[in-house]
Amino acid sequence: MKGKDSLPTNGNYNISLEEIKRLNFWNYIEAIGGEYKKKKSSKYGKLYKTPFGFLWIRYDYKTGIYFYCNLSLAGDSGTIIDFIQNHILEERNLGKVKRYISEHLHLFA
């Protein structure tokens, strides 16, 4: 996995979709107010209570990609890209996702 120093700075929207998928989803959820539920978490993933429902977020050690599953809403799952499209921006526009990520990289550190 690339270090955070290799990520683009604010204003550079050329971050790739693969780089976005490898950003630390756990840090992001905590930064936007997710409450980590340590007793319900394991080495395979972490559970967070959020305004969007209970999110199970796992890290795939082989690919370096984070995935989420909303335990409160059937069918709501995917990568950080899907989460931002479904819950933050509420639209499916990859250009706007890249812009949002680039402007909020500090939330993933």
MDTraj code that builds the backbone (N, CA, C; nanometers):
import mdtraj as md
import numpy as np

residues = "MET LYS GLY LYS ASP SER LEU PRO THR ASN GLY ASN TYR ASN ILE SER LEU GLU GLU ILE LYS ARG LEU ASN PHE TRP ASN TYR ILE GLU ALA ILE GLY GLY GLU TYR LYS LYS LYS LYS SER SER LYS TYR GLY LYS LEU TYR LYS THR PRO PHE GLY PHE LEU TRP ILE ARG TYR ASP TYR LYS THR GLY ILE TYR PHE TYR CYS ASN LEU SER LEU ALA GLY ASP SER GLY THR ILE ILE ASP PHE ILE GLN ASN HIS ILE LEU GLU GLU ARG ASN LEU GLY LYS VAL LYS ARG TYR ILE SER GLU HIS LEU HIS LEU PHE ALA".split()
xyz = np.array([
    [0.0854, -0.1175, 0.0000],
    [0.0000, 0.0000, 0.0000],
    [0.0894, 0.1231, 0.0000],
    [0.0508, 0.2220, -0.0781],
    [0.1274, 0.3457, -0.0844],
    [0.1104, 0.4247, 0.0431],
    [0.2120, 0.4994, 0.0793],
    [0.2036, 0.5851, 0.1964],
    [0.1202, 0.7078, 0.1674],
    [0.0745, 0.7726, 0.2726],
    [-0.0111, 0.8896, 0.2522],
    [0.0628, 1.0031, 0.1835],
    [0.1982, 1.0022, 0.1896],
    [0.2745, 1.1070, 0.1243],
    [0.2667, 1.0985, -0.0275],
    [0.2281, 0.9813, -0.0818],
    [0.2202, 0.9651, -0.2257],
    [0.0853, 1.0082, -0.2816],
    [-0.0073, 1.0473, -0.1955],
    [-0.1395, 1.0887, -0.2403],
    [-0.1352, 1.2325, -0.2889],
    [-0.2249, 1.2679, -0.3797],
    [-0.2261, 1.4049, -0.4294],
    [-0.2650, 1.5035, -0.3205],
    [-0.2220, 1.6255, -0.3376],
    [-0.2586, 1.7301, -0.2425],
    [-0.3939, 1.7874, -0.2804],
    [-0.4518, 1.8645, -0.1919],
    [-0.5821, 1.9271, -0.2203],
    [-0.5766, 2.0014, -0.3533],
    [-0.6835, 1.9870, -0.4297],
    [-0.6912, 2.0546, -0.5578],
    [-0.6459, 1.9686, -0.6738],
    [-0.5770, 1.8569, -0.6494],
    [-0.5346, 1.7670, -0.7557],
    [-0.6335, 1.6520, -0.7622],
    [-0.7187, 1.6521, -0.8621],
    [-0.8239, 1.5524, -0.8716],
    [-0.7819, 1.4319, -0.9550],
    [-0.6531, 1.4139, -0.9759],
    [-0.6040, 1.3026, -1.0564],
    [-0.5814, 1.1756, -0.9759],
    [-0.6317, 1.1683, -0.8562],
    [-0.6194, 1.0487, -0.7758],
    [-0.6956, 0.9360, -0.8470],
    [-0.6326, 0.8191, -0.8556],
    [-0.6961, 0.7087, -0.9282],
    [-0.8010, 0.6404, -0.8405],
    [-0.8909, 0.5692, -0.9049],
    [-0.9932, 0.4958, -0.8310],
    [-0.9297, 0.3891, -0.7428],
    [-0.8219, 0.3269, -0.7886],
    [-0.7527, 0.2264, -0.7075],
    [-0.6888, 0.2897, -0.5845],
    [-0.6342, 0.4094, -0.5978],
    [-0.5788, 0.4799, -0.4816],
    [-0.6887, 0.5142, -0.3818],
    [-0.8040, 0.5551, -0.4319],
    [-0.9158, 0.5886, -0.3440],
    [-0.9578, 0.4663, -0.2638],
    [-0.9686, 0.3507, -0.3286],
    [-1.0119, 0.2282, -0.2612],
    [-0.9154, 0.1857, -0.1509],
    [-0.7903, 0.2321, -0.1585],
    [-0.6889, 0.1942, -0.0595],
    [-0.6727, 0.2963, 0.0535],
    [-0.7487, 0.4052, 0.0477],
    [-0.7446, 0.5027, 0.1576],
    [-0.8028, 0.4394, 0.2826],
    [-0.7549, 0.4818, 0.3987],
    [-0.7963, 0.4202, 0.5243],
    [-0.9407, 0.4557, 0.5593],
    [-1.0299, 0.3630, 0.5264],
    [-1.1737, 0.3803, 0.5487],
    [-1.2040, 0.3910, 0.6982],
    [-1.1324, 0.3162, 0.7813],
    [-1.1545, 0.3204, 0.9268],
    [-1.1313, 0.4614, 0.9799],
    [-1.0195, 0.5224, 0.9396],
    [-0.9901, 0.6587, 0.9852],
    [-1.0965, 0.7573, 0.9377],
    [-1.1410, 0.7396, 0.8133],
    [-1.2423, 0.8298, 0.7583],
    [-1.3723, 0.8215, 0.8380],
    [-1.4195, 0.7011, 0.8642],
    [-1.5455, 0.6851, 0.9371],
    [-1.5356, 0.7471, 1.0765],
    [-1.4224, 0.7282, 1.1437],
    [-1.4042, 0.7900, 1.2753],
    [-1.4007, 0.9424, 1.2636],
    [-1.3380, 0.9937, 1.1577],
    [-1.3277, 1.1388, 1.1400],
    [-1.4636, 1.2043, 1.1161],
    [-1.5574, 1.1306, 1.0556],
    [-1.6895, 1.1892, 1.0304],
    [-1.7905, 1.1506, 1.1379],
    [-1.7409, 1.0973, 1.2492],
    [-1.8277, 1.0756, 1.3643],
    [-1.8690, 0.9326, 1.3927],
    [-1.8131, 0.8361, 1.3199],
    [-1.8447, 0.6963, 1.3466],
    [-1.7894, 0.6522, 1.4819],
    [-1.8677, 0.5769, 1.5551],
    [-1.8269, 0.5284, 1.6874],
    [-1.7807, 0.3832, 1.6753],
    [-1.6519, 0.3606, 1.7010],
    [-1.5914, 0.2276, 1.6911],
    [-1.6439, 0.1385, 1.8025],
    [-1.6929, 0.0205, 1.7657],
    [-1.7465, -0.0775, 1.8610],
    [-1.6451, -0.1907, 1.8758],
    [-1.5497, -0.1710, 1.9658],
    [-1.4384, -0.2631, 1.9808],
    [-1.4840, -0.4052, 2.0158],
    [-1.5823, -0.4196, 2.1032],
    [-1.6269, -0.5522, 2.1470],
    [-1.6880, -0.6332, 2.0336],
    [-1.7409, -0.5671, 1.9328],
    [-1.8042, -0.6362, 1.8198],
    [-1.7105, -0.6471, 1.6999],
    [-1.5869, -0.5991, 1.7133],
    [-1.4912, -0.6011, 1.6044],
    [-1.3961, -0.7185, 1.6198],
    [-1.3214, -0.7457, 1.5139],
    [-1.2263, -0.8571, 1.5160],
    [-1.1072, -0.8227, 1.4270],
    [-1.0172, -0.9179, 1.4110],
    [-0.9028, -0.8946, 1.3234],
    [-0.9463, -0.8901, 1.1767],
    [-1.0674, -0.9332, 1.1471],
    [-1.1179, -0.9357, 1.0104],
    [-1.1895, -0.8075, 0.9700],
    [-1.2332, -0.7302, 1.0678],
    [-1.3031, -0.6064, 1.0367],
    [-1.3439, -0.5330, 1.1617],
    [-1.3951, -0.4128, 1.1416],
    [-1.4370, -0.3281, 1.2531],
    [-1.5823, -0.2872, 1.2336],
    [-1.6524, -0.2772, 1.3455],
    [-1.7913, -0.2340, 1.3443],
    [-1.7985, -0.0910, 1.3941],
    [-1.8768, -0.0088, 1.3231],
    [-1.8953, 0.1307, 1.3605],
    [-2.0444, 0.1629, 1.3651],
    [-2.0825, 0.2399, 1.4657],
    [-2.2169, 0.2958, 1.4716],
    [-2.2067, 0.4343, 1.4097],
    [-2.2857, 0.4582, 1.3062],
    [-2.2806, 0.5849, 1.2340],
    [-2.4224, 0.6366, 1.2114],
    [-2.4364, 0.7609, 1.1687],
    [-2.5692, 0.8112, 1.1325],
    [-2.6290, 0.7366, 1.0126],
    [-2.5465, 0.6619, 0.9403],
    [-2.5902, 0.5880, 0.8219],
    [-2.6278, 0.4443, 0.8553],
    [-2.6128, 0.4050, 0.9814],
    [-2.6407, 0.2690, 1.0257],
    [-2.5150, 0.2057, 1.0843],
    [-2.5252, 0.0787, 1.1181],
    [-2.4091, 0.0053, 1.1668],
    [-2.3301, -0.0439, 1.0464],
    [-2.2043, -0.0003, 1.0374],
    [-2.1192, -0.0375, 0.9246],
    [-2.0136, -0.1373, 0.9689],
    [-2.0044, -0.2477, 0.8976],
    [-1.8960, -0.3440, 0.9148],
    [-1.7954, -0.3112, 0.8053],
    [-1.6741, -0.2738, 0.8442],
    [-1.5714, -0.2368, 0.7471],
    [-1.4539, -0.3318, 0.7629],
    [-1.4206, -0.3971, 0.6536],
    [-1.3086, -0.4909, 0.6568],
    [-1.2003, -0.4452, 0.5606],
    [-1.0790, -0.4871, 0.5923],
    [-0.9632, -0.4570, 0.5100],
    [-0.9161, -0.5860, 0.4472],
    [-0.9046, -0.5887, 0.3158],
    [-0.8557, -0.7065, 0.2444],
    [-0.7038, -0.6965, 0.2352],
    [-0.6353, -0.7790, 0.3114],
    [-0.4897, -0.7709, 0.3186],
    [-0.4225, -0.8086, 0.1872],
    [-0.4882, -0.8853, 0.1031],
    [-0.4292, -0.9242, -0.0258],
    [-0.4324, -0.8106, -0.1266],
    [-0.5412, -0.7352, -0.1293],
    [-0.5554, -0.6285, -0.2286],
    [-0.5274, -0.4896, -0.1727],
    [-0.5356, -0.4742, -0.0408],
    [-0.5162, -0.3429, 0.0204],
    [-0.6387, -0.2539, 0.0105],
    [-0.7541, -0.3144, -0.0169],
    [-0.8777, -0.2394, -0.0360],
    [-0.9708, -0.2608, 0.0827],
    [-1.0384, -0.1533, 0.1227],
    [-1.1381, -0.1584, 0.2294],
    [-1.2766, -0.1791, 0.1674],
    [-1.3602, -0.2573, 0.2358],
    [-1.4978, -0.2823, 0.1932],
    [-1.5910, -0.2591, 0.3118],
    [-1.7112, -0.2124, 0.2843],
    [-1.8085, -0.1937, 0.3913],
    [-1.9371, -0.2679, 0.3594],
    [-2.0091, -0.2982, 0.4648],
    [-2.1422, -0.3548, 0.4550],
    [-2.2268, -0.2854, 0.5611],
    [-2.3366, -0.2259, 0.5201],
    [-2.4255, -0.1587, 0.6134],
    [-2.5200, -0.2630, 0.6709],
    [-2.5037, -0.2951, 0.7973],
    [-2.5855, -0.3966, 0.8618],
    [-2.7272, -0.3477, 0.8881],
    [-2.7505, -0.2178, 0.8720],
    [-2.8820, -0.1596, 0.8963],
    [-2.9637, -0.1402, 0.7679],
    [-2.9001, -0.1624, 0.6527],
    [-2.9675, -0.1370, 0.5254],
    [-2.9243, -0.2421, 0.4238],
    [-3.0100, -0.3369, 0.3972],
    [-2.9785, -0.4455, 0.3047],
    [-2.9383, -0.3903, 0.1681],
    [-2.8346, -0.4486, 0.1110],
    [-2.7892, -0.4095, -0.0217],
    [-2.6941, -0.2922, -0.0248],
    [-2.6693, -0.2293, 0.0879],
    [-2.5786, -0.1149, 0.0942],
    [-2.4404, -0.1655, 0.1323],
    [-2.3552, -0.1822, 0.0317],
    [-2.2199, -0.2322, 0.0569],
    [-2.1302, -0.1910, -0.0590],
    [-1.9993, -0.2057, -0.0389],
    [-1.9037, -0.1738, -0.1445],
    [-1.7765, -0.1140, -0.0888],
    [-1.7119, -0.0325, -0.1698],
    [-1.5873, 0.0332, -0.1311],
    [-1.6176, 0.1749, -0.0820],
    [-1.5125, 0.2469, -0.0486],
    [-1.5277, 0.3861, -0.0058],
    [-1.5951, 0.4689, -0.1159],
    [-1.5714, 0.4330, -0.2405],
    [-1.6336, 0.5042, -0.3523],
    [-1.7860, 0.4917, -0.3448],
    [-1.8333, 0.3692, -0.3250],
    [-1.9777, 0.3461, -0.3132],
    [-2.0354, 0.4189, -0.1929],
    [-1.9622, 0.4155, -0.0805],
    [-2.0098, 0.4821, 0.0400],
    [-2.0279, 0.6318, 0.0168],
    [-1.9280, 0.6941, -0.0426],
    [-1.9355, 0.8384, -0.0666],
    [-2.0476, 0.8704, -0.1648],
    [-2.0628, 0.7885, -0.2679],
    [-2.1707, 0.8114, -0.3637],
    [-2.3080, 0.7943, -0.2982],
    [-2.3232, 0.6944, -0.2138],
    [-2.4531, 0.6635, -0.1544],
    [-2.4906, 0.7514, -0.0357],
    [-2.3911, 0.7964, 0.0406],
    [-2.4230, 0.8619, 0.1678],
    [-2.3727, 1.0051, 0.1819],
    [-2.2653, 1.0386, 0.1163],
    [-2.2084, 1.1730, 0.1330],
    [-2.2562, 1.2644, 0.0201],
    [-2.2326, 1.2241, -0.1031],
    [-2.2712, 1.3066, -0.2172],
    [-2.4125, 1.2756, -0.2659],
    [-2.4586, 1.1560, -0.2389],
    [-2.5900, 1.1085, -0.2813],
    [-2.6107, 1.1211, -0.4317],
    [-2.5031, 1.0959, -0.5071],
    [-2.5111, 1.0859, -0.6528],
    [-2.3936, 1.0022, -0.7021],
    [-2.4094, 0.9407, -0.8171],
    [-2.3109, 0.8476, -0.8694],
    [-2.2272, 0.9153, -0.9778],
    [-2.1411, 1.0056, -0.9365],
    [-2.0566, 1.0794, -1.0282],
    [-1.9123, 1.0635, -0.9806],
    [-1.8318, 0.9872, -1.0555],
    [-1.6942, 0.9592, -1.0123],
    [-1.6074, 1.0845, -1.0091],
    [-1.6328, 1.1794, -1.0967],
    [-1.5574, 1.3047, -1.0941],
    [-1.5787, 1.3799, -0.9634],
    [-1.7029, 1.3824, -0.9169],
    [-1.7324, 1.4499, -0.7909],
    [-1.6762, 1.3721, -0.6729],
    [-1.6722, 1.2391, -0.6826],
    [-1.6098, 1.1585, -0.5772],
    [-1.4613, 1.1924, -0.5687],
    [-1.3930, 1.1981, -0.6823],
    [-1.2501, 1.2319, -0.6839],
    [-1.2261, 1.3700, -0.6242],
    [-1.3115, 1.4659, -0.6594],
    [-1.2971, 1.6008, -0.6051],
    [-1.3166, 1.5992, -0.4538],
    [-1.4226, 1.5314, -0.4071],
    [-1.4498, 1.5238, -0.2632],
    [-1.3312, 1.4613, -0.1896],
    [-1.2816, 1.3482, -0.2400],
    [-1.1679, 1.2798, -0.1767],
    [-1.0472, 1.3721, -0.1704],
    [-1.0146, 1.4341, -0.2829],
    [-0.8966, 1.5217, -0.2894],
    [-0.9074, 1.6379, -0.1906],
    [-1.0280, 1.6892, -0.1719],
    [-1.0469, 1.8024, -0.0811],
    [-1.0554, 1.7585, 0.0647],
    [-1.0709, 1.6284, 0.0900],
    [-1.0858, 1.5777, 0.2266],
    [-0.9835, 1.4696, 0.2630],
    [-0.8676, 1.4710, 0.1987],
    [-0.7658, 1.3698, 0.2263],
    [-0.7240, 1.3657, 0.3720],
    [-0.7292, 1.4801, 0.4391],
    [-0.6892, 1.4863, 0.5805],
    [-0.7754, 1.3938, 0.6679],
    [-0.8963, 1.3614, 0.6244],
    [-0.9837, 1.2746, 0.7033],
    [-0.9417, 1.1279, 0.6977],
    [-0.8540, 1.0934, 0.6051],
    [-0.8094, 0.9546, 0.5901],
    [-0.6768, 0.9279, 0.6599],
    [-0.6136, 1.0303, 0.7114],
    [-0.4798, 1.0148, 0.7724],
    [-0.4896, 0.9623, 0.9141],
])
top = md.Topology()
chain = top.add_chain()
for i, resn in enumerate(residues, 1):
    res = top.add_residue(resn, chain, resSeq=i)
    for name in ("N", "CA", "C"):
        top.add_atom(name, md.element.get_by_symbol(name[0]), res)
traj = md.Trajectory(xyz[None], top)
